[in-house]
């Protein structure tokens, strides 16, 4: 699988985005990486590795909320297999 391009987590003007909600409704795990710009491709961890990337489990029923830098915040993702990996990304104000 290949990583997604950087995606801007945009919110309405004059609302500071301090958090991002993510839910993976797909059938495979997804590695996620956040950054202000120029986000490197996320890496799915293997035994003994410390990538620092977050991993969303498959078939989530409730979202995880991550604290992020204020806007602009970008996100990149990569699925663990043939998929599908379906991740919903929602900016959340403070």
C-alpha positions as CSV (number, residue, x, y, z in Angstrom):
1,X,0.0,0.0,0.0
2,X,1.1,3.6,-0.6
3,X,0.6,6.5,1.8
4,X,-2.0,9.2,1.1
5,X,-0.9,12.7,0.1
6,X,-0.9,15.4,2.8
7,X,-4.4,16.4,3.6
8,X,-5.2,19.8,5.2
9,X,-7.5,19.5,8.2
10,X,-9.4,22.7,7.7
11,X,-12.0,24.3,9.9
12,X,-14.3,27.3,9.7
13,X,-12.6,30.7,9.9
14,X,-12.1,32.1,13.4
15,X,-12.3,28.7,15.1
16,X,-9.1,27.3,16.4
17,X,-8.7,23.6,15.7
18,X,-6.9,22.0,18.7
19,X,-8.0,18.4,18.1
20,X,-8.7,16.0,15.3
21,X,-11.2,13.2,15.5
22,X,-10.4,10.0,13.5
23,X,-12.5,6.9,13.0
24,X,-11.4,3.9,10.8
25,X,-14.4,2.1,9.5
26,X,-12.4,0.0,7.1
27,X,-11.2,-3.6,7.4
28,X,-7.5,-2.9,7.9
29,X,-5.3,-1.0,10.4
30,X,-4.1,2.4,9.4
31,X,-1.0,4.3,10.4
32,X,-1.5,8.1,10.9
33,X,1.0,11.0,11.1
34,X,0.2,14.6,11.8
35,X,2.3,17.8,11.2
36,X,2.2,21.5,10.3
37,X,3.4,20.9,6.8
38,X,5.7,18.6,4.8
39,X,4.4,15.5,6.7
40,X,6.6,12.4,6.0
41,X,4.8,9.2,5.0
42,X,3.6,7.3,8.0
43,X,5.0,3.8,8.7
44,X,3.2,0.8,10.0
45,X,5.2,-0.5,13.0
46,X,6.7,-3.9,13.2
47,X,7.8,-5.8,16.3
48,X,10.5,-3.8,18.1
49,X,10.1,-0.6,16.0
50,X,9.3,2.8,17.4
51,X,8.0,4.9,14.5
52,X,6.0,7.3,16.7
53,X,3.1,7.1,14.3
54,X,-0.4,6.4,15.6
55,X,-2.2,3.2,14.5
56,X,-6.0,3.1,14.1
57,X,-7.5,-0.4,14.5
58,X,-9.9,-1.7,11.9
59,X,-13.7,-1.6,12.2
60,X,-13.8,1.2,14.9
61,X,-17.1,2.0,16.5
62,X,-16.1,5.3,18.1
63,X,-13.6,7.9,17.1
64,X,-10.2,8.7,18.7
65,X,-9.5,12.3,19.4
66,X,-5.9,13.6,19.0
67,X,-4.5,16.9,20.2
68,X,-2.8,18.6,17.3
69,X,-1.0,21.8,16.6
70,X,-3.2,24.8,15.8
71,X,-4.1,25.2,12.1
72,X,-2.8,24.5,9.7
73,X,-2.6,20.8,10.6
74,X,-1.9,18.2,7.9
75,X,-2.4,14.4,8.1
76,X,-1.1,11.5,6.1
77,X,-2.2,7.8,6.4
78,X,-1.3,4.4,5.1
79,X,-3.4,1.2,5.3
80,X,-1.9,-2.2,6.4
81,X,-3.2,-4.2,3.5
82,X,-5.4,-4.4,0.5
83,X,-8.1,-2.6,2.3
84,X,-10.4,-1.0,2.1
85,X,-9.2,1.5,4.7
86,X,-11.9,4.2,5.2
87,X,-10.9,6.9,7.7
88,X,-13.1,9.9,8.6
89,X,-11.2,13.0,9.7
90,X,-13.0,15.8,11.6
91,X,-11.5,19.0,13.0
92,X,-12.6,19.7,16.6
93,X,-12.4,23.2,18.2
94,X,-11.4,23.7,21.8
